[in-house]
Amino acid sequence: MKKVLLSLLVLLMAVTMVFAQGQKESGSVDADGNWTPSKEVSVIVSYAAGGSTDLLARTFANEAASVWATPLVINNMPGGGNAIGFSALRQAAPDGLTIGNTNSSVVVNCLTGETPFVYYEELQPICQVGFAPYIVYVAKDSPIQNLADLEEAVKTRDVVMAANNRGGQTHWELEYFAMKVGSDITAVIYDGGSASIAAVLGGHAEVTVQAPSDGQEYVRSGDLRAIAVLDDARLETDIYKDVPTSVEQGYGWLQNGFFHGYSAPKGIGEAQLKYFEDGFKKALEIPEVREKIEYYGFTVDYQDAEGFRQVWLDTVEQYKTVIAELGDRLTE
């Protein structure tokens, strides 16, 4: 028995030494415990190039280049409903040389569908950089002017909504709205936000819930009308500043949004974690970075690693509650 315990202890020490050596080779730590990477850092973005998530990551890599000791290099890994990128991040070495974008999908996808891993349990939050409420949109010539009109509509006729994925963000909000006002709504599921918006523009659906960044060009052109911000505070951008919130309209129970931040493989060292926490916080002090974040419809909202983990946990509880309350409405 003693030989077995001794063998296990030797093995544990060897693994610890290999891990420590790997972290040492990834960078250096000064006398104050500050870590500096030895080479460029890969930022896994689980979306294709050109979208708002990708552009935000490139904003931190480019406009905020001065805060990083070595360059941030964007590595796009789209597909699988974020599964490809999130899984690659989970499996990367926890040496500080790989981080990744992390939005609400890190929680929502695990609760509304099948995912290879429970990402919110198996990744290490670094920080949140912004938050954006969802917005309810209708076509420019729709008789629906506000949430009260939408309530009247779902109570008196069949209203078709366009959603991006069944059971998740952009679907449950209006299912919940219809249930709370004692009625039903017909959901048609499309392949992403662009297709859902196209359905409203083409008259195939009357209403959709989307991110501010997805609808803003159509609001600007006058083809879409935003009727509610699903939050307790208005957005401050020129496009949305006059759009009332759900709380203002008397529907305070209808609030939802999505966070945007970054995370790392579990096991990353404290010094590496602090490097990124501090770096993103400094980046948010750069006017050009803040302008880009706000342009994409986010409110700058920094949360450190501990605060960001709490955001994940709060989102888990919110979704579990909603899913239980809605039941078959999300699957029928």
N, C-alpha and C positions, 0 to 999 in steps of 0.2 A: 504493500500500500504506500509506504514511504517513497519507494522508487517511482511509483506512478505519479505521486504528487510532485516529486522532484522533477520528473520529466515534463509535467505540465507547466511547472514554474519556469523551467528553462525555455520551453516553447513560447510562453507568454512574454518573457524577457526579449526573446529574439524578434518576435513580431513587433513589440514596442520599439525596439532599436531600429528595425527596418522602417517603421512608420515615421519615427523621429528623423531618421536619415533622409527619408523622402521629403519631409517638410523642410528640412534644412537645405536640401539641394534646390528647392523651389524658390529660395530667396534667402535673405539675411535678416537677422534681428540685431538691433543696436543695443547699447547699454541701457536704454530706457524701455526696452521691450517692443520697440516699433519695428514691424516687419516691412521689408521691401522686396517685391518679386524680382526674380533673377532674369525674367524674360517676359514677353508679352502675355497678356491674360486673354484667354478665349471666353467670349460671351455667347453662350448658346441662346439663340432666339428661336422659339418653337413656332415661328410663322415665316411665311415667304418674305423675301425682300420687297420693300415698297409700302408695306402696311404701316399703320400708326405705331405698332409695337416695335417693329424693325427701325423705324425712323427715330423713335425715342431712344432706343439703344445707341444708335449712331450719333444722336445728339450728345449723349454722355461720353462717347468715344472721341468725338471731334470738338464740339464747342467747349467741352470740359476737359480737354486733353491735358491741360496744365496741372490738374490736381492729381494725375496718376504718375507714378514713377516709371512705368513702362506702358506701352500702348494697350488699349482694349481693342481686340480684333473680333468683329462680329461673325458668328458662325450660324447661318440660317439652317434650321432643321425642321421644316414644316411637315405636317401630316399626322394622321391618326388622332385628330382632336387634341393636339399638343402632346400626345403620348410619345412620339419619337424624340422630341426635344427634351421633355421632362425626364424620360427614361435615360437618355444619354447623360443628362446632368446628374441623375442619381448614381449612375455607374462610374462617373469620372473620379479620378483620384482626389481626395480631400486635401490637396496641397496648396490651395489658393490660386492655382493657375487656370481654373475653370469655374465660372459662375454662369448664371442664366437668368433670363427674364422670368418673372413669376407673377401672373395675374390671377384673377378669381378662379380661373379654370383649374388651378392647383387643388382647389377644394370642390368646386361644383362638378367637375367631370367625374370625380371619384364617387359622388353621391347620386348622380343621375344616370350613370352608365357603367360599363365594365372598363376598367383600366388595369394595365399590367401591375401597377403598384399603387399604394395609398400615398400619393405624393406629399400630402400635407403632414404625414407622419414620418416620411423618409427623406425629406430635404431639410436643410438648415436655412431658416430665414436670415437674410442679411439686413434688408431694410425696405420699407415702403417709400416710394417717391411721390405718388399721387393717387387721387381718388376721383372717380367720375360717376355721377348719378346717371341712371338710364332716363331716356326721354320717350314720351309717347308722341308718335307722329301720325298725321292723316294727310291725305292729298289736299292740294290747294283749294279745290272746289267742294270739299266735304262739308256737309251740314253740321258735322260734329266740331264744335268750337272749344269745348272744354270737357272736363271729366263728368260734369253733370249731364251734358249732352250724350256722352258715351254711355252713362248709366241708363238714360232714357232709351237709347238705341238698343242696348242689349236686352232690355226688358220688353221691348215691343216688336223686335224683328231679329232675324238671323244676321248677326254681324260676323264677318270673316276677318280673322287676324292672321298676319304673316309672322312666322317665328323661324329662328335660325336652327334650332335643335330641340327635339322633343324633351320636355321635362326640365330643361335648363334655363339659363338666362335668356330673355326675350320671349319665353313661352309662359313660364309660371305666373308672371306679373299680371297679365290680363285674365288668365284663368282664375287667379285669386280675386281679382277685381270683380269678375262676373259672379263668382261664388258669394262674395261678401255682400253684393247687392241683391242676391237671391235670384240669379238667372244663369244663363249659359252663354258661351261664345264658341264659335267654330274656329279651330286652329288648323292652319295649313302650314306644314313644315317645308322650308326651303333650305337650299344649301348655302348658308351664310347670309351675312347682313346685306350684301349687295343685291342678292336675289330677292330677299324679303322686301327691300325698298323698291326694287323694280316691280314687284307684285302690286304694291300700293300705287305706284306711279301709273301702272298699266290698268288699274281698275279691277284687278283680280282679288284684292283684299282691301279692306277699309282702314285698317289701323295696324301699326306695328310698334314695338318697343325696341329701340336701338341705342347705341352709344352716341354721345354728342359728335364724335369725330366721323361717324358713319353717315349722319344725316345733314351735317352742316352745309355742304355745298348745295344741297337741294333746297334747304331753307333759304340760303342766300339767293338762289336763283328764283325762288318763289314757287317751286314745284311741290314742295312739302311744307306743311305747317306743324310746328311743334306746339302741342296743347298742354303739356305738363312735364315738369322736371320732377322725377320721383325721389324727392329729398325734402329736407326742411329749410334749405337755403338755395336761393337762386344762383345760377351761374353768372359770372361777371363779364363774359365775353360779349362783344357787340351783337353777335348773332342770337344769343339766348338770354340776354339780360332782362328782356321784357316778358319772358315765358314764366308764368306762375308755377309754384311748386304744388305738389299733391297736398301738402299740409295746408297751404293757403286756401286751396279749393275745398277743404273739409274732408279730405281722404288721407288723414295722417297715417293710417295703417298700411298705405300703399307706398312703401319706400324701398328702393333697392339701387345699388350701384356696384361698381367694380373697382378693385384696387389694382395698382400696378407697382411692382417692385422687383427685387432681385433676391436670389437665394444661391446656396452652394451645396455641394455634396455633404451629407452628414459626416461629421468627424473633422471638419476643418478646424484648425487651431485658433485659439483666442486672438493671437496677434494678427493672423490673416483676416479674421472676421472684423477686427477693429479697423484694419486698413481700409476695408471696403465701406464699413459704416461711416467712417470719417470722410472718405473720398466722395461718397454720394452726397453727404451732407454739405460738404464744401461746394460740390458741383451745383447744388440747388441755390447757392448764393450768387451764381453767375447770371446776370440778367438775360442773356441769350438763351440759356437753358430753361429758365422759368417761362420765358415767352413761348418757347416751343411746346413745353408741357401744357400750358394753358391754351395754346392754339389747337391742340388735339382734344380739347374739352375736359382736361383734367384740372382739378384744383391741387396745387402743390401741397402735399401733406406728408411730411417726413415722419416715419416711425423707425426707431432703431430695431435691432434684431428681436429683442424681447417684446417690444410693442407690436411688431409685425406678426410675430407668432400669435399674439393675442387676437389680432385681426383675423388670422386664419381660424382660430378656435371659435371666435364669435360667428364667423360665416358658416362654419360647420353646424353650429346650433341653430342658426337661422334657417338653413336649408332643411335640416332634419325636421324642424317644426312645420315648415311649409309643406314638405313632401307628405308628412303624416296627415296634415289637415286637408290637403287636396285629394289624396288617395288616387282613385282611378282617373280623375280628370287629367292627369298628366300622361296617362298611357293610352287612353281611349282615342 
